[in-house]
Amino acid sequence: MSISEGKPIDRATPDAATRSWVEWLPAGWRPYARLARFDRPIGTWLLFWPCAWGVALAGGLPRDVYLVTLFGLGSLAMRGAGCVYNDIVDRDLDARVARTRDRPLASGRVSPRAAWNWLFALCLVGLLVLVQLRPLAQAVALASLALVAAYPFMKRLTWWPQAWLGLTFNWGALVAWTAVANGIDPAALLLYAAGLFWTLGYDTVYALQDIEDDALAGIKSSARRLGARVRRGVGLFYASSIACLTGAFVAAGAHPFAFAALLLPAAHFAWQTAMLDPADARRALTLFRSNAAAGLLVFFACLVAV
C-alpha cells in the first residue's frame, strides 16, 4: 500500500478511464466514486444495453422511451452497488492482484462500514427506478438479487464465473421486455441468451489481464480454463450470441432488414476475435471496452426489427 502522511494515496486502478470526471470531485468523494466504478463507465454500458435491447425488440419505442432513461439511471446505480458489494466480499483477494490492489477497500481508503453505507445509498436509487415499473417487471427485477448476491463467490467455485456474470448482467433484458409487454416469451429468452454469450465473450477477454495474478491467488476464470484455446472460445461465444439474436428476431417476427443489421455486430465480434492476443493485456482492455459500441450496434438492429 502506498502511504503519504500516514494515509493511503488516492489512485485509480489501471483499467480506469483516463481523464475521468471523477478526478474533478472533492478528494473525500473520489474513493467512493471509484468504489462504484464511476471512473470505468464501460460496466454501466454493458449493463444498460441489454435493457435497451429488451425495450426496443419488445416494441416499446418510441412509445415507452422513458423506460430507456429509467434503465440508464438504474444501470448506473445498480452497477455501482454491485461493484461495491463485490469489493466488500473480495477485498482480501483484490489486495493480492496487481490490477485491483489499489481499489478503495483493498487499499484501505474506504472502510467496510462506509462501503456498506454507500451500497445502501446506491440501492435506494435503484429502488426509486424499480417502483416506476409495472408490478410484474418489479417482480422479475427482484428475482435477480440471488444472482447478484452469489456472483462474487463464483470465482472461488467454478472455472466459469463469466457465465454467472452473463446470467446476472443481462437480466435487464427480461425486466425491460416485461416492462413493455407485461410478460416473457421465447423471443425475450433468446435475447437473454444472446446477452449471456456476449458476456462470456467480453468478460473472458477482460480476464486475460489477470491470468498470472489469478493463478497465484487461486482465482478461477474462463480465460484460465480455456488457456491456449481462448481465441477460439471467445469466437464461439460471440458466434453463439449472434445465433441467439437471430433466433430472437425470428421469434419476434422481425423485419428482414433487421437480419442484415445483425451483420454489423457480427463483424465487430469477428474483428475482436481476430485482434485478440492473449499475451497483450493492454489490447485485451481495449477490445473489452469496444463492447460498448458492440452493444449499440445490437440496439440498432433491435430498432430495425420492429
N, C-alpha and C positions, 0 to 999 in steps of 0.2 A: 504494500500500500504506500502510495506517495504521501508524504507529510509536509505540511508547511505551517509553521507556528502551531503545531500540535493538532491540526485539523486536516482531514483528507482533502485533497485538491479536487475541485470540480472538473471532471474530464469526460468528454464524450467518448463513447465506445467507437472502435474503428469503423463500424458499419453505419454510423450516424451520417445524416446528410450534411454536406459542407455548407457553411454559412446559413445554418438553420435559424429561424426566428426565435428559437429557444435561447440563443446567445444574447438576445436583447432583453430577456426577462431579468428582474432583480435577482441577485446572486442566491438569495434564500429560496427562490421559487424554482430555479433551474434543476436541482436534483429531482424534484417531484415531476417536472415535465419530462425529464429523461427517463424516470421510472415508468411513466406511462407511454414511453417511446414517441413523444410528440416530435422529437428530432429525427424520427425514422418513419416518415409518412407512408412508406410503401405498405406496411402492415394494415393500415386503415383502408387503403385502396383494395387490398386483397380480400378484406372482409366485406367491403362495400359492394364490389362488382357483382358477386352472386345475388345480392339483394336486388340490384338494379336489373339483372337478367330476369329474375323472377317477376318483377313488376312489368317489364316490357313484354316478355313472352306470354304472360297471362292476359295480355290485352289491356293493361292498366294505363297506358299512355296514349294521348296526353291527359285523359280524364283524371287520373289519380297521380298527377305529377308531384303533389305534395308528399306522397309516400317516399319518393326518391330523396327529398330533403330530410324527412324523418329518419330514413335509414342511413343517410350520410351522418347525421348527428349521432345516431345510435352506434354506428360503426366506430366513430372516433372515441366515444365514451367507453364502449364495451371492449374494444380492442385495448384501450388503456387499462381498464380494470383487469382484463385477462393477463396483461403483461405484469401488472403489479402482483397479482396472485401468483403467477408463475415464478416471479423473482423471490417472493416470500418463501415459497416451497424450495426453490433451487439456490438460495443464497450461498450455501456451503459449496455446492458443485460449481456455481459461477465463479467463485473465488479461485478455482483450480484451472480455469480455462482462460487463455490469453485474451480472447476476444471479449469475454464477459466479466473479467475481474474488476473492471472499473465501473460496473453498474452500481447505482447508488446504494443498494442494500449490501451487495457483496463487498463494497469498499468502505462501508460504514458511514456514508454521508447521510443516509436516512435510516432511522431506527425501525425495527419491525412494528412497533406500536404505531408510529407515524404512518407507516406504509398501510397498515390496516385501516386507519382513518381515511387516508386518501382513496383506498379501494372503495370504502363505503360511499364517499362523496361521488365518485365516478358512477357507481351503481345507481345512485339516486337520479343522475342524469338519464341513465338508461331506462329507469322506471318511468320517468316523465315521457319518454318516447313510447314505451310499451303501452301505457294507458290510452294512447291516441289510436291504437289499432282495434279492430273488431275482436270480440271475445275469443273466437276460435284461433285467430292469429296470435293472440296473447298466450293461449294455452300451448300452441306449438313452440313459441319462443321460450317459454319457461321450461319446456321439456329438454332444451339444450343444456341446462345447467349441470346435469350429471356428466355430460361430455366435457364441459369446461372444467369441472372440478377434478376429473380424473386425468386430464391431459398432462400436467406436469410430471406425473408418476410413470407415464408410458415409456419414457426413455430408459427407465430402470427395468422395465418388464418385458419389452419387446424390441425386436430389431426394426419395427415399422411404426415408430411414433408419428412419422409423417402421415400415415394413413389415418391415425386418430385425429391429427390436426385437420385433415381433409374432412372428416366427419363433422368436426366442430366448426371450422371456418366457413363452411358452405351451407350451414343450417339456415342462414338467412334467405337462401333461395326458396326454401319451403315456407318460411314465415312470410316472405313477400308474396308468394303465389297465393297463400291462404288469405292474406290481407286484401288481395284483389278479387279472387274467385270464391272465397269462403269454402275452400276445400282443396284436397290434394288429388291429382290424377296422374296417370302414367307419365305424361309429359313433364310434370314437376319432378317426379322421382328420377327420370332420366337426366334432367337438368342438374339435379343434386349430384348424381353420379359423375356427370361431366366435371363438376367442380371438384369432387373428390380426387379424380385422376389428375386434374390440373394441379391441385395442391401437392399430390405425390411427386409430380414432376418438379415444380419450382422449389419445394422445400428440400428435396434431395439435392438440387443444385446448391441451395443455401448451405446445407450441411457439409458440403465439400470444404468449406472454410475451416472446419473444426476437427477434421478426421484424426489428426495426430493427438491433439489435446483430449478429444473424446475417448480415444483408445486408452490414454493414460488415466483418465478419470473414471473409466468404466461406463461411459455413456453410449448407449446404442443408437444407431441411426440407419436409415435405408442406404445412405451413402457408404457407410462402413460395410453393410451387408452385401451390397452389390459389388463393391471392390472394383476390379478391372472392367466389369460389365456395366459400369454406371452410365455411360453414354447410351448404351443400348436400352437400359432400363428407363432412363428419362425419355428417350424417344418413344418407347412403348407406352409409357404413362400419358404422354401428350397425344399420341395417336388414339388411345382409348378415350381420352377426353373429347376429341373431335368426333369419334364414332358415337359417343353418348349424346353429344349435341345434335348430331344428325338424327338420331332416334327421337330426341325430344322434339325436334322440328317436325318430323313425320307425324308424331303423336298429336302435336298441336295443330296440324293442318296448315303448316307454314306456306307462305308464298314461295314459288320456285326461285325467285331472286335471292331468298334467304340462304339457300344451299350454296349459291355462288358466293355470297358474302362470307360464308364459312371458310372459303379458301384463304381469306386474309389472316385469321388467327392460325390456320393450319400452316401457312407459310412462315408466320412468326415462330411457331413452335419448331418447325424444321430448321430455321435459322439458329435458334437457341441450341438445338441438339448438335448441329454442325460446328458451332463455335465453342462448344463445351470442351474445356481442358481440365481434367480432374486435378492436375497439379498446380493450376493457376487460381489461387484464392481470389485475387482481385477481379479476374474475369468472371468467376462464379458469382460474385456480388453484383457485378454489372448486369449479368444475364438474369439473375433473380429479380433485380429492380425493374427490368424491362417488362415484367409481367403486369405492371400497371397499364402499359399500353396494350398488352395482350387481352386483358380484361375489357378494355374499351372496345377493341375490335369485336369481341364476342357480343358485347352490348349492342353494337351497331347491327350485327347480324340478327339479334333478337328483335330490334326495332323494325327491320325489314320484314321479319317473319309474319307479322300480323297486320 
